Amino acid sequence: MPAAALSPASRRTIPDERPLVMHVIFRLAVGGLENGVVNLINHMPADAYRHAVVSLTDVTDFSQRIRALDVPIVALNKAPGHGFWLYPRLYRLFRQFRPAVVHTRNLAALEAVVPAWAAGVPARVHSEHGREGIDLDGARSPYHRVRRLYRPFVSHYVALSSELKNYLRDVVHVRPDRLSQVHNGVDCDKFSPAQGLVPAIAGCPFSPREHWLVGTVGRMQPVKDQVTLARAFVRALELEPALAQRMRLVLVGDGPLMPQVVDVLRSASVEHLCWLPGERTDVADVMRGLHAFVLPSISEGISNVVLEAMSAALPVIATQVGGNHELVDAGRTGDLVPPADPHSLALALVRLAADPQRAAAMGRAGRADAEARFSMQAMVASYRSLYDRLLARPEAA
């Protein structure tokens, strides 16, 4: 089946002298990794680089978040399994587009560096954003061997968290001079805090003037572990029954865990205290309507949604996994709790709900950190500098 380019009438390729960065990902759909790619494309200065996106599988409406009209988007409709049979198609694609940089992300797209090397692409960058769902603790040796196998074909590695950087250096044996760490960036203008009173979320049955709303946003899948948050909410109400008068839970997202989450809430007869609207496209508005944010994941890289919550001036309770400790300053911008531990998470919820003024102060501190350390401009500048350096001296980078 030939590669399918989306919307040729609106996404035309405009020949010019800017170097082309071709981003190769497993699937162009809603997700933190994909959101980071789109943010980089949308915020890179127009005179610096042009972009193309290759999805090894399919492309969803999420692609419409790319604002530029000159970004080719190609779907290869890859079947499950190793993509060796895709090598000839990828080779022809790279020869056709002549990218200066091929930028792959996570293990699922790493294999594309081989045809990129064969096609003579000058710079081949690979980013690690987080663990795979079947290797959340990074302990599976077959994945170490796969990454080592592809290492000679990668010009430079990017790790989003210090944990991933250490993994690439110590386990995959990437040379330190071929390894950088770049944090995700957040659009602090889009994810701005509420001015004055917390506004109501469109469609939400709870009023921020009457209730204290704590919530999360993300696809309901095992790695995000919204089930633990549901259990923690139930446990918090057991520990502090008076909270049933004002604490409300908002779970935004859809996915395979939804029935299990609903079952936990129904079994405890607290479903009426929770709102599960499914997937939403107005995440910034949802954030502005909350009083606190929770990320209950059992694995993370550098979480986009935590950065968005911080930018929206929300205190964040996150699990102590991956790069969360690099974002959340425990005791100052939020709290860190062990993963898959409903009781510890419940205690953190009770502490935060019991002191709204302290929670608001944490949110303000998080907003300051987002602006100072995790701005979109800083992320884009880091990638631009890396691309520039690779193209200036590809053999040395």
Contacts in CASP RR format, 6 or more apart in sequence:
PFRMAT RR
TARGET T0000
AUTHOR 0000-0000-0000
METHOD contacts of the structure
MODEL  1
MPAAALSPASRRTIPDERPLVMHVIFRLAVGGLENGVVNLINHMPADAYR
HAVVSLTDVTDFSQRIRALDVPIVALNKAPGHGFWLYPRLYRLFRQFRPA
VVHTRNLAALEAVVPAWAAGVPARVHSEHGREGIDLDGARSPYHRVRRLY
RPFVSHYVALSSELKNYLRDVVHVRPDRLSQVHNGVDCDKFSPAQGLVPA
IAGCPFSPREHWLVGTVGRMQPVKDQVTLARAFVRALELEPALAQRMRLV
LVGDGPLMPQVVDVLRSASVEHLCWLPGERTDVADVMRGLHAFVLPSISE
GISNVVLEAMSAALPVIATQVGGNHELVDAGRTGDLVPPADPHSLALALV
RLAADPQRAAAMGRAGRADAEARFSMQAMVASYRSLYDRLLARPEAA
1 77 0 8 1.000
3 74 0 8 1.000
3 75 0 8 1.000
3 76 0 8 1.000
3 89 0 8 1.000
3 93 0 8 1.000
4 74 0 8 1.000
4 75 0 8 1.000
4 77 0 8 1.000
5 11 0 8 1.000
5 72 0 8 1.000
5 73 0 8 1.000
5 74 0 8 1.000
5 75 0 8 1.000
6 59 0 8 1.000
6 63 0 8 1.000
6 73 0 8 1.000
6 75 0 8 1.000
7 73 0 8 1.000
10 69 0 8 1.000
11 69 0 8 1.000
11 70 0 8 1.000
11 71 0 8 1.000
11 72 0 8 1.000
11 73 0 8 1.000
12 69 0 8 1.000
12 70 0 8 1.000
13 70 0 8 1.000
13 72 0 8 1.000
14 50 0 8 1.000
14 70 0 8 1.000
16 50 0 8 1.000
18 47 0 8 1.000
18 48 0 8 1.000
18 49 0 8 1.000
18 50 0 8 1.000
19 49 0 8 1.000
19 50 0 8 1.000
19 99 0 8 1.000
19 100 0 8 1.000
19 101 0 8 1.000
19 387 0 8 1.000
19 391 0 8 1.000
20 49 0 8 1.000
20 50 0 8 1.000
20 51 0 8 1.000
20 52 0 8 1.000
20 97 0 8 1.000
20 98 0 8 1.000
20 99 0 8 1.000
20 100 0 8 1.000
20 101 0 8 1.000
21 49 0 8 1.000
21 50 0 8 1.000
21 51 0 8 1.000
21 52 0 8 1.000
21 99 0 8 1.000
21 100 0 8 1.000
21 101 0 8 1.000
21 102 0 8 1.000
21 103 0 8 1.000
21 387 0 8 1.000
22 51 0 8 1.000
22 52 0 8 1.000
22 53 0 8 1.000
22 54 0 8 1.000
22 94 0 8 1.000
22 97 0 8 1.000
22 99 0 8 1.000
22 101 0 8 1.000
22 102 0 8 1.000
22 103 0 8 1.000
22 121 0 8 1.000
23 37 0 8 1.000
23 40 0 8 1.000
23 41 0 8 1.000
23 51 0 8 1.000
23 52 0 8 1.000
23 53 0 8 1.000
23 54 0 8 1.000
23 103 0 8 1.000
23 105 0 8 1.000
24 54 0 8 1.000
24 56 0 8 1.000
24 102 0 8 1.000
24 103 0 8 1.000
24 104 0 8 1.000
24 105 0 8 1.000
24 109 0 8 1.000
24 112 0 8 1.000
25 33 0 8 1.000
25 34 0 8 1.000
25 37 0 8 1.000
25 53 0 8 1.000
25 54 0 8 1.000
25 55 0 8 1.000
25 56 0 8 1.000
25 104 0 8 1.000
25 105 0 8 1.000
25 106 0 8 1.000
25 108 0 8 1.000
25 109 0 8 1.000
26 55 0 8 1.000
26 56 0 8 1.000
26 57 0 8 1.000
26 105 0 8 1.000
26 106 0 8 1.000
26 108 0 8 1.000
26 109 0 8 1.000
27 34 0 8 1.000
27 55 0 8 1.000
27 56 0 8 1.000
27 57 0 8 1.000
27 58 0 8 1.000
27 59 0 8 1.000
27 60 0 8 1.000
28 34 0 8 1.000
28 53 0 8 1.000
28 55 0 8 1.000
28 58 0 8 1.000
28 59 0 8 1.000
28 60 0 8 1.000
28 62 0 8 1.000
28 63 0 8 1.000
28 73 0 8 1.000
28 75 0 8 1.000
29 58 0 8 1.000
29 59 0 8 1.000
29 60 0 8 1.000
29 62 0 8 1.000
30 60 0 8 1.000
30 62 0 8 1.000
30 219 0 8 1.000
30 279 0 8 1.000
31 62 0 8 1.000
31 219 0 8 1.000
31 304 0 8 1.000
32 129 0 8 1.000
32 303 0 8 1.000
32 304 0 8 1.000
32 305 0 8 1.000
33 105 0 8 1.000
33 106 0 8 1.000
33 129 0 8 1.000
34 62 0 8 1.000
35 65 0 8 1.000
35 304 0 8 1.000
36 184 0 8 1.000
36 185 0 8 1.000
36 304 0 8 1.000
37 53 0 8 1.000
37 105 0 8 1.000
38 62 0 8 1.000
38 65 0 8 1.000
38 66 0 8 1.000
39 184 0 8 1.000
39 185 0 8 1.000
39 187 0 8 1.000
39 376 0 8 1.000
39 379 0 8 1.000
40 379 0 8 1.000
40 380 0 8 1.000
40 383 0 8 1.000
41 51 0 8 1.000
41 53 0 8 1.000
41 66 0 8 1.000
41 68 0 8 1.000
41 71 0 8 1.000
42 65 0 8 1.000
42 66 0 8 1.000
42 67 0 8 1.000
42 68 0 8 1.000
43 187 0 8 1.000
43 376 0 8 1.000
43 377 0 8 1.000
43 379 0 8 1.000
43 380 0 8 1.000
44 51 0 8 1.000
44 380 0 8 1.000
44 383 0 8 1.000
44 384 0 8 1.000
45 380 0 8 1.000
45 384 0 8 1.000
46 68 0 8 1.000
48 384 0 8 1.000
49 101 0 8 1.000
49 384 0 8 1.000
49 387 0 8 1.000
50 70 0 8 1.000
50 71 0 8 1.000
51 68 0 8 1.000
51 71 0 8 1.000
52 71 0 8 1.000
52 72 0 8 1.000
52 73 0 8 1.000
52 74 0 8 1.000
52 97 0 8 1.000
52 99 0 8 1.000
53 63 0 8 1.000
53 66 0 8 1.000
53 71 0 8 1.000
53 72 0 8 1.000
53 73 0 8 1.000
53 74 0 8 1.000
54 74 0 8 1.000
54 76 0 8 1.000
54 90 0 8 1.000
54 93 0 8 1.000
54 112 0 8 1.000
55 73 0 8 1.000
55 74 0 8 1.000
55 75 0 8 1.000
55 76 0 8 1.000
56 76 0 8 1.000
56 78 0 8 1.000
56 83 0 8 1.000
56 86 0 8 1.000
56 108 0 8 1.000
56 109 0 8 1.000
56 112 0 8 1.000
57 75 0 8 1.000
57 76 0 8 1.000
57 77 0 8 1.000
57 78 0 8 1.000
58 75 0 8 1.000
58 77 0 8 1.000
59 73 0 8 1.000
59 75 0 8 1.000
63 73 0 8 1.000
66 73 0 8 1.000
72 97 0 8 1.000
74 93 0 8 1.000
76 86 0 8 1.000
76 89 0 8 1.000
76 90 0 8 1.000
78 86 0 8 1.000
82 111 0 8 1.000
83 111 0 8 1.000
84 111 0 8 1.000
86 111 0 8 1.000
86 112 0 8 1.000
86 115 0 8 1.000
87 114 0 8 1.000
87 115 0 8 1.000
87 118 0 8 1.000
88 115 0 8 1.000
90 112 0 8 1.000
90 115 0 8 1.000
90 116 0 8 1.000
90 119 0 8 1.000
91 115 0 8 1.000
91 118 0 8 1.000
91 119 0 8 1.000
94 102 0 8 1.000
94 115 0 8 1.000
94 116 0 8 1.000
94 119 0 8 1.000
94 120 0 8 1.000
94 121 0 8 1.000
95 119 0 8 1.000
99 116 0 8 1.000
99 121 0 8 1.000
100 121 0 8 1.000
100 122 0 8 1.000
100 123 0 8 1.000
100 387 0 8 1.000
100 391 0 8 1.000
101 121 0 8 1.000
101 122 0 8 1.000
101 123 0 8 1.000
101 124 0 8 1.000
101 125 0 8 1.000
101 387 0 8 1.000
101 390 0 8 1.000
101 391 0 8 1.000
102 112 0 8 1.000
102 113 0 8 1.000
102 116 0 8 1.000
102 121 0 8 1.000
102 123 0 8 1.000
102 124 0 8 1.000
102 125 0 8 1.000
103 125 0 8 1.000
103 126 0 8 1.000
103 127 0 8 1.000
104 110 0 8 1.000
104 112 0 8 1.000
104 113 0 8 1.000
104 116 0 8 1.000
104 124 0 8 1.000
104 125 0 8 1.000
104 126 0 8 1.000
104 127 0 8 1.000
105 126 0 8 1.000
105 127 0 8 1.000
105 128 0 8 1.000
105 129 0 8 1.000
106 127 0 8 1.000
106 128 0 8 1.000
106 129 0 8 1.000
106 130 0 8 1.000
106 132 0 8 1.000
107 132 0 8 1.000
107 143 0 8 1.000
107 146 0 8 1.000
107 147 0 8 1.000
108 132 0 8 1.000
110 126 0 8 1.000
110 146 0 8 1.000
110 147 0 8 1.000
110 150 0 8 1.000
110 154 0 8 1.000
111 150 0 8 1.000
113 124 0 8 1.000
113 126 0 8 1.000
113 150 0 8 1.000
113 153 0 8 1.000
113 154 0 8 1.000
114 150 0 8 1.000
114 153 0 8 1.000
116 124 0 8 1.000
116 153 0 8 1.000
117 124 0 8 1.000
117 153 0 8 1.000
122 155 0 8 1.000
122 390 0 8 1.000
122 391 0 8 1.000
122 394 0 8 1.000
123 155 0 8 1.000
123 156 0 8 1.000
123 387 0 8 1.000
123 390 0 8 1.000
123 391 0 8 1.000
123 394 0 8 1.000
123 397 0 8 1.000
124 153 0 8 1.000
124 154 0 8 1.000
124 155 0 8 1.000
124 156 0 8 1.000
125 154 0 8 1.000
125 155 0 8 1.000
125 156 0 8 1.000
125 157 0 8 1.000
125 158 0 8 1.000
125 386 0 8 1.000
125 387 0 8 1.000
125 390 0 8 1.000
126 150 0 8 1.000
126 154 0 8 1.000
126 156 0 8 1.000
126 157 0 8 1.000
126 158 0 8 1.000
127 157 0 8 1.000
127 158 0 8 1.000
127 159 0 8 1.000
127 160 0 8 1.000
127 182 0 8 1.000
128 157 0 8 1.000
128 158 0 8 1.000
128 159 0 8 1.000
128 160 0 8 1.000
128 164 0 8 1.000
128 167 0 8 1.000
128 168 0 8 1.000
129 160 0 8 1.000
129 164 0 8 1.000
129 301 0 8 1.000
129 302 0 8 1.000
130 160 0 8 1.000
130 161 0 8 1.000
130 164 0 8 1.000
130 299 0 8 1.000
130 300 0 8 1.000
130 301 0 8 1.000
130 322 0 8 1.000
131 137 0 8 1.000
131 138 0 8 1.000
131 223 0 8 1.000
131 299 0 8 1.000
131 301 0 8 1.000
132 143 0 8 1.000
133 222 0 8 1.000
133 223 0 8 1.000
133 299 0 8 1.000
134 140 0 8 1.000
135 143 0 8 1.000
136 223 0 8 1.000
136 298 0 8 1.000
136 299 0 8 1.000
137 299 0 8 1.000
138 167 0 8 1.000
144 171 0 8 1.000
144 172 0 8 1.000
147 168 0 8 1.000
147 172 0 8 1.000
148 172 0 8 1.000
148 173 0 8 1.000
151 172 0 8 1.000
151 173 0 8 1.000
151 174 0 8 1.000
154 178 0 8 1.000
155 178 0 8 1.000
155 390 0 8 1.000
155 394 0 8 1.000
155 397 0 8 1.000
156 178 0 8 1.000
156 179 0 8 1.000
156 180 0 8 1.000
156 386 0 8 1.000
156 390 0 8 1.000
156 397 0 8 1.000
157 168 0 8 1.000
157 174 0 8 1.000
157 178 0 8 1.000
157 179 0 8 1.000
157 180 0 8 1.000
158 179 0 8 1.000
158 180 0 8 1.000
158 181 0 8 1.000
158 182 0 8 1.000
158 386 0 8 1.000
159 165 0 8 1.000
159 167 0 8 1.000
159 168 0 8 1.000
159 179 0 8 1.000
159 180 0 8 1.000
159 181 0 8 1.000
159 182 0 8 1.000
160 181 0 8 1.000
160 182 0 8 1.000
160 183 0 8 1.000
160 184 0 8 1.000
160 301 0 8 1.000
160 302 0 8 1.000
160 323 0 8 1.000
161 181 0 8 1.000
161 300 0 8 1.000
161 301 0 8 1.000
161 302 0 8 1.000
161 322 0 8 1.000
161 323 0 8 1.000
161 326 0 8 1.000
162 181 0 8 1.000
162 323 0 8 1.000
162 326 0 8 1.000
163 301 0 8 1.000
163 322 0 8 1.000
163 323 0 8 1.000
164 301 0 8 1.000
164 322 0 8 1.000
165 179 0 8 1.000
165 181 0 8 1.000
168 174 0 8 1.000
168 179 0 8 1.000
169 176 0 8 1.000
169 179 0 8 1.000
178 397 0 8 1.000
180 382 0 8 1.000
180 386 0 8 1.000
182 379 0 8 1.000
182 382 0 8 1.000
182 383 0 8 1.000
182 386 0 8 1.000
183 302 0 8 1.000
183 326 0 8 1.000
183 373 0 8 1.000
183 374 0 8 1.000
183 378 0 8 1.000
183 379 0 8 1.000
184 302 0 8 1.000
184 303 0 8 1.000
184 304 0 8 1.000
184 307 0 8 1.000
184 374 0 8 1.000
184 379 0 8 1.000
185 304 0 8 1.000
185 307 0 8 1.000
185 374 0 8 1.000
185 375 0 8 1.000
185 376 0 8 1.000
185 378 0 8 1.000
185 379 0 8 1.000
186 304 0 8 1.000
186 307 0 8 1.000
186 308 0 8 1.000
186 310 0 8 1.000
186 311 0 8 1.000
186 370 0 8 1.000
186 374 0 8 1.000
186 375 0 8 1.000
186 376 0 8 1.000
187 311 0 8 1.000
187 376 0 8 1.000
188 311 0 8 1.000
188 367 0 8 1.000
188 370 0 8 1.000
188 371 0 8 1.000
188 375 0 8 1.000
188 376 0 8 1.000
190 284 0 8 1.000
191 284 0 8 1.000
191 287 0 8 1.000
191 307 0 8 1.000
191 308 0 8 1.000
191 311 0 8 1.000
191 312 0 8 1.000
191 370 0 8 1.000
192 284 0 8 1.000
192 288 0 8 1.000
192 311 0 8 1.000
192 312 0 8 1.000
193 288 0 8 1.000
193 311 0 8 1.000
193 312 0 8 1.000
193 313 0 8 1.000
193 367 0 8 1.000
194 288 0 8 1.000
194 289 0 8 1.000
194 312 0 8 1.000
194 313 0 8 1.000
197 208 0 8 1.000
197 209 0 8 1.000
198 208 0 8 1.000
198 209 0 8 1.000
198 213 0 8 1.000
198 288 0 8 1.000
198 289 0 8 1.000
198 290 0 8 1.000
198 291 0 8 1.000
199 208 0 8 1.000
199 285 0 8 1.000
199 288 0 8 1.000
199 289 0 8 1.000
200 207 0 8 1.000
200 208 0 8 1.000
200 289 0 8 1.000
201 208 0 8 1.000
201 213 0 8 1.000
201 250 0 8 1.000
201 285 0 8 1.000
201 286 0 8 1.000
201 289 0 8 1.000
201 290 0 8 1.000
202 282 0 8 1.000
202 285 0 8 1.000
203 277 0 8 1.000
204 213 0 8 1.000
204 250 0 8 1.000
204 275 0 8 1.000
204 277 0 8 1.000
204 289 0 8 1.000
205 275 0 8 1.000
206 213 0 8 1.000
206 248 0 8 1.000
206 250 0 8 1.000
206 275 0 8 1.000
208 289 0 8 1.000
208 291 0 8 1.000
210 246 0 8 1.000
211 246 0 8 1.000
211 247 0 8 1.000
211 248 0 8 1.000
212 246 0 8 1.000
212 247 0 8 1.000
212 248 0 8 1.000
212 291 0 8 1.000
212 292 0 8 1.000
212 353 0 8 1.000
212 356 0 8 1.000
213 248 0 8 1.000
213 249 0 8 1.000
213 250 0 8 1.000
213 289 0 8 1.000
213 290 0 8 1.000
213 291 0 8 1.000
213 292 0 8 1.000
214 233 0 8 1.000
214 247 0 8 1.000
214 248 0 8 1.000
214 249 0 8 1.000
214 250 0 8 1.000
214 290 0 8 1.000
214 291 0 8 1.000
214 292 0 8 1.000
214 293 0 8 1.000
214 294 0 8 1.000
214 349 0 8 1.000
214 352 0 8 1.000
214 353 0 8 1.000
215 229 0 8 1.000
215 249 0 8 1.000
215 250 0 8 1.000
215 251 0 8 1.000
215 252 0 8 1.000
215 290 0 8 1.000
215 292 0 8 1.000
215 293 0 8 1.000
215 294 0 8 1.000
216 224 0 8 1.000
216 226 0 8 1.000
216 229 0 8 1.000
216 250 0 8 1.000
216 251 0 8 1.000
216 252 0 8 1.000
216 293 0 8 1.000
216 294 0 8 1.000
216 295 0 8 1.000
216 296 0 8 1.000
216 305 0 8 1.000
217 252 0 8 1.000
217 253 0 8 1.000
217 280 0 8 1.000
217 283 0 8 1.000
217 286 0 8 1.000
217 287 0 8 1.000
217 293 0 8 1.000
217 305 0 8 1.000
217 308 0 8 1.000
218 224 0 8 1.000
218 226 0 8 1.000
218 252 0 8 1.000
218 253 0 8 1.000
218 305 0 8 1.000
219 253 0 8 1.000
219 254 0 8 1.000
219 255 0 8 1.000
219 279 0 8 1.000
220 226 0 8 1.000
220 251 0 8 1.000
220 253 0 8 1.000
220 254 0 8 1.000
220 255 0 8 1.000
220 256 0 8 1.000
220 257 0 8 1.000
220 258 0 8 1.000
220 261 0 8 1.000
221 255 0 8 1.000
221 256 0 8 1.000
221 257 0 8 1.000
222 256 0 8 1.000
222 257 0 8 1.000
222 298 0 8 1.000
223 297 0 8 1.000
223 298 0 8 1.000
223 299 0 8 1.000
224 257 0 8 1.000
224 296 0 8 1.000
224 297 0 8 1.000
225 257 0 8 1.000
225 296 0 8 1.000
225 297 0 8 1.000
225 298 0 8 1.000
225 319 0 8 1.000
225 339 0 8 1.000
225 340 0 8 1.000
226 251 0 8 1.000
226 257 0 8 1.000
226 261 0 8 1.000
226 296 0 8 1.000
227 257 0 8 1.000
227 260 0 8 1.000
227 261 0 8 1.000
227 264 0 8 1.000
228 296 0 8 1.000
228 339 0 8 1.000
228 340 0 8 1.000
228 341 0 8 1.000
228 342 0 8 1.000
228 345 0 8 1.000
229 249 0 8 1.000
229 251 0 8 1.000
229 294 0 8 1.000
229 296 0 8 1.000
229 345 0 8 1.000
230 249 0 8 1.000
230 251 0 8 1.000
230 261 0 8 1.000
230 264 0 8 1.000
230 265 0 8 1.000
230 274 0 8 1.000
231 264 0 8 1.000
231 342 0 8 1.000
232 294 0 8 1.000
232 296 0 8 1.000
232 342 0 8 1.000
232 343 0 8 1.000
232 345 0 8 1.000
232 346 0 8 1.000
232 349 0 8 1.000
233 247 0 8 1.000
233 249 0 8 1.000
233 265 0 8 1.000
233 270 0 8 1.000
233 273 0 8 1.000
233 274 0 8 1.000
233 346 0 8 1.000
233 349 0 8 1.000
234 264 0 8 1.000
234 265 0 8 1.000
234 268 0 8 1.000
234 270 0 8 1.000
234 342 0 8 1.000
235 342 0 8 1.000
235 343 0 8 1.000
235 345 0 8 1.000
235 346 0 8 1.000
236 243 0 8 1.000
236 247 0 8 1.000
236 346 0 8 1.000
236 347 0 8 1.000
236 349 0 8 1.000
236 350 0 8 1.000
236 353 0 8 1.000
237 243 0 8 1.000
237 244 0 8 1.000
237 247 0 8 1.000
237 268 0 8 1.000
237 270 0 8 1.000
237 273 0 8 1.000
238 346 0 8 1.000
239 346 0 8 1.000
239 347 0 8 1.000
239 350 0 8 1.000
240 350 0 8 1.000
240 353 0 8 1.000
240 354 0 8 1.000
243 350 0 8 1.000
243 353 0 8 1.000
244 270 0 8 1.000
244 273 0 8 1.000
246 353 0 8 1.000
247 273 0 8 1.000
247 349 0 8 1.000
247 353 0 8 1.000
248 273 0 8 1.000
248 274 0 8 1.000
248 275 0 8 1.000
249 273 0 8 1.000
249 274 0 8 1.000
249 275 0 8 1.000
250 274 0 8 1.000
250 275 0 8 1.000
250 277 0 8 1.000
250 286 0 8 1.000
250 290 0 8 1.000
251 261 0 8 1.000
251 274 0 8 1.000
251 275 0 8 1.000
251 276 0 8 1.000
252 276 0 8 1.000
252 277 0 8 1.000
252 278 0 8 1.000
252 279 0 8 1.000
252 280 0 8 1.000
252 283 0 8 1.000
252 286 0 8 1.000
253 276 0 8 1.000
253 277 0 8 1.000
253 278 0 8 1.000
253 279 0 8 1.000
253 280 0 8 1.000
254 278 0 8 1.000
254 279 0 8 1.000
258 276 0 8 1.000
258 278 0 8 1.000
261 276 0 8 1.000
262 271 0 8 1.000
262 276 0 8 1.000
265 271 0 8 1.000
265 274 0 8 1.000
280 286 0 8 1.000
283 305 0 8 1.000
283 308 0 8 1.000
284 308 0 8 1.000
284 312 0 8 1.000
287 293 0 8 1.000
287 308 0 8 1.000
287 309 0 8 1.000
287 312 0 8 1.000
287 314 0 8 1.000
288 312 0 8 1.000
290 309 0 8 1.000
290 312 0 8 1.000
290 314 0 8 1.000
291 314 0 8 1.000
291 356 0 8 1.000
291 359 0 8 1.000
291 360 0 8 1.000
292 314 0 8 1.000
292 315 0 8 1.000
292 316 0 8 1.000
292 317 0 8 1.000
292 352 0 8 1.000
292 353 0 8 1.000
292 359 0 8 1.000
293 305 0 8 1.000
293 306 0 8 1.000
293 309 0 8 1.000
293 312 0 8 1.000
293 314 0 8 1.000
293 315 0 8 1.000
293 316 0 8 1.000
293 317 0 8 1.000
294 316 0 8 1.000
294 317 0 8 1.000
294 318 0 8 1.000
294 345 0 8 1.000
294 349 0 8 1.000
295 303 0 8 1.000
295 305 0 8 1.000
295 306 0 8 1.000
295 309 0 8 1.000
295 316 0 8 1.000
295 317 0 8 1.000
295 318 0 8 1.000
295 319 0 8 1.000
295 324 0 8 1.000
296 319 0 8 1.000
296 339 0 8 1.000
296 345 0 8 1.000
297 303 0 8 1.000
297 318 0 8 1.000
297 319 0 8 1.000
297 321 0 8 1.000
297 324 0 8 1.000
297 339 0 8 1.000
298 319 0 8 1.000
298 321 0 8 1.000
298 339 0 8 1.000
298 340 0 8 1.000
299 321 0 8 1.000
299 322 0 8 1.000
299 339 0 8 1.000
300 318 0 8 1.000
300 319 0 8 1.000
300 321 0 8 1.000
300 322 0 8 1.000
300 323 0 8 1.000
300 324 0 8 1.000
301 322 0 8 1.000
301 323 0 8 1.000
302 323 0 8 1.000
302 326 0 8 1.000
302 327 0 8 1.000
303 318 0 8 1.000
303 323 0 8 1.000
303 324 0 8 1.000
303 327 0 8 1.000
306 316 0 8 1.000
306 318 0 8 1.000
306 324 0 8 1.000
306 327 0 8 1.000
306 328 0 8 1.000
307 327 0 8 1.000
307 370 0 8 1.000
307 374 0 8 1.000
309 316 0 8 1.000
310 316 0 8 1.000
310 327 0 8 1.000
310 328 0 8 1.000
310 333 0 8 1.000
310 363 0 8 1.000
310 366 0 8 1.000
310 367 0 8 1.000
310 369 0 8 1.000
310 370 0 8 1.000
310 374 0 8 1.000
311 367 0 8 1.000
311 370 0 8 1.000
311 371 0 8 1.000
311 374 0 8 1.000
312 367 0 8 1.000
313 360 0 8 1.000
313 363 0 8 1.000
313 364 0 8 1.000
313 366 0 8 1.000
313 367 0 8 1.000
314 363 0 8 1.000
315 333 0 8 1.000
315 334 0 8 1.000
315 335 0 8 1.000
315 352 0 8 1.000
315 359 0 8 1.000
315 360 0 8 1.000
315 362 0 8 1.000
315 363 0 8 1.000
315 366 0 8 1.000
316 327 0 8 1.000
316 328 0 8 1.000
316 333 0 8 1.000
316 334 0 8 1.000
316 335 0 8 1.000
316 362 0 8 1.000
316 363 0 8 1.000
316 366 0 8 1.000
317 334 0 8 1.000
317 335 0 8 1.000
317 336 0 8 1.000
317 337 0 8 1.000
317 345 0 8 1.000
317 348 0 8 1.000
317 349 0 8 1.000
317 352 0 8 1.000
318 324 0 8 1.000
318 327 0 8 1.000
318 328 0 8 1.000
318 334 0 8 1.000
318 335 0 8 1.000
318 336 0 8 1.000
318 337 0 8 1.000
319 336 0 8 1.000
319 337 0 8 1.000
319 338 0 8 1.000
319 339 0 8 1.000
319 340 0 8 1.000
320 336 0 8 1.000
320 337 0 8 1.000
320 338 0 8 1.000
320 339 0 8 1.000
321 339 0 8 1.000
324 336 0 8 1.000
325 336 0 8 1.000
327 369 0 8 1.000
327 374 0 8 1.000
328 334 0 8 1.000
328 335 0 8 1.000
328 336 0 8 1.000
329 365 0 8 1.000
329 366 0 8 1.000
329 369 0 8 1.000
330 336 0 8 1.000
331 362 0 8 1.000
332 362 0 8 1.000
332 365 0 8 1.000
333 362 0 8 1.000
333 363 0 8 1.000
333 365 0 8 1.000
333 366 0 8 1.000
333 369 0 8 1.000
334 352 0 8 1.000
334 362 0 8 1.000
334 363 0 8 1.000
334 366 0 8 1.000
335 348 0 8 1.000
335 351 0 8 1.000
335 352 0 8 1.000
337 344 0 8 1.000
337 345 0 8 1.000
337 347 0 8 1.000
337 348 0 8 1.000
338 344 0 8 1.000
352 358 0 8 1.000
352 359 0 8 1.000
352 362 0 8 1.000
353 359 0 8 1.000
389 397 0 8 1.000
390 397 0 8 1.000
END
